[in-house]
């Protein structure tokens, strides 16, 4: 597929992130709802109206229940004829691959969060050093008797 070609799904790499279990099939007219379990490892990458590959087929996620750890899909009649999921039974395993773009985005955000935490820690250290330097400079500018009382105030504030 060329980069200029129409893509009606998402990029499926063929990696299996984990196996889920078919929990429930619910027919609705010509369509079929499929509920599938998943673990905490893949859950952050599964979002409503996002993509997931189930047994190698790119499908759109309809609903995600993070507490009970499942998501569901709705398969139209045409899709049901073209894939293996409707032929499976409740309790059978399916291979799951989260959307790689979601994984890239989550990794990028995680890296930014890590950098932000490091910068915040450096800022706190710099603020403490600046405060101590300012107080020391102020204390040195006072006559000797007042320097002693300034040190007492600083020590008491730091306790």
N, C-alpha and C positions, 0 to 999 in steps of 0.2 A: 504494500500500500504506500503510495507516495504521500509526502507531507501535504500536498495540495488536495488530496482526495477527501471526500466527505467521510467523516467518522461518526457513525450513529451510536457508538458505545463508548468504551474506554479502552485504554491500552492494557491488554492482558499479556503478562509476561510468561505465564505458564508455571510460575512458582506456586507451590501450595503453602500457604501460611499456616493452615491448620485444617482439621476435619471437623465439620459440624454435623449435627444430627437433625434429620427431618422430624419435627415435632408434631406437625399437623398439616393436613390438606383440607381446604374448605372451598368447595365449588360455589361459584356465583355466576349464574347464567352460563355463558360460554367460557368464562375465565376461571382460573384456579388460583386461590391464595395458597402460598406455601410458607409455613413458619419453620425457621431453622435456628438451632442453638449455636452459640459461639462463646468463646472465652474472653477473659479480660484482656488478653494479649492483642486481639484483633478488634475488639469493641471500639476503641477510640477512632478507628479509621472508617467505621461504618456509620453513615448518616442518612437520614431520609432524603430521597431524591438523588442520592449519590449512587455510585456504581460498586458492584462486587462481582467477582467471577465465581460462579458455582459450577463445579465440574467442568471448568474451562469456558463456560458461557457467560458473556458480559450481560448482567441484568441490573435493573434499577431497583434500589431498596425503597420500599414504601413506608415502613414503620420500623422503629428500633425501640426495644424495651431494655434499657440499660440495667434496671434492677433485676429483672428475670433473665437477662442475657440471651435475648433472641431478636431476630429481625424477620420481616416477612417480605414477600415478593408477590406480585400478581402477574400470572402468565396468561397472555391472551391465547385464543384458540390456535392461531398460526404458530406461535412459539411453542406451545405444547406439543405440536406435531414434529417439531424440529430438534428437540432436546430430550435428554434421558430422564430428567428430574420427575416428570409426571409418571414415569414407569416404575419409579422406586416406591418403596413402602415406608410408612411411618416407622421411625427407629433406625432406618438405614443411614449410613454416613455419606456425606458429600464433601468434596474438596472445596476449600474456600481460599480465595486470593483477594485481599483488600486492594482497593484502587492505589496504584503506585504513586499517583500525583498527590493523594492524601498523605501517603507515607513521607514523600519529599517535603510537603508543606509542614507536617508535624515535626520532622527532623530540623528544618530550618527554624521554626518557632522555638523549638527546644534549645537550639544553639544560641539564639538571641536571648532567651531567658537566662541561660547559664552565664553569658557574657554580662548581662545586666546585673545579676547577683554579684559577680566579681567586682564590677564597677561600683556598686553600692557599698560593698565591704571596703574597697579602697577609699571611697569618699568618707566613710565613717572614721577610718583611721586618720585620714588627712584632717578632718574636722577636730579630732581629739588633739592631734599634734599642734594644729594651729592655735587651739584654745590654750594649751599649756605654754606655747611660745609667747603668746600675747600676754598671759598672766605673768610669766617670768619677766618679760620686758617691762611691764608696768611696775612690778615689784622692785626691779633694779633701779628704776627712776626715782623711787621714794627715798627720803632720808632713812638712815639705819633703823631708828625706832619704829617707823611706820612699816619698814620692810618686814620686821618680825610679826607685827599684827596682821599684815597681808598674808604671810605664810600660814598663820593660824587659821585665817578665814578660808584659804584655799584647801588646807588639809581637812577642815571640818566639812566643806562642801563636797569633797571627794569621798568622804566616808559613807 
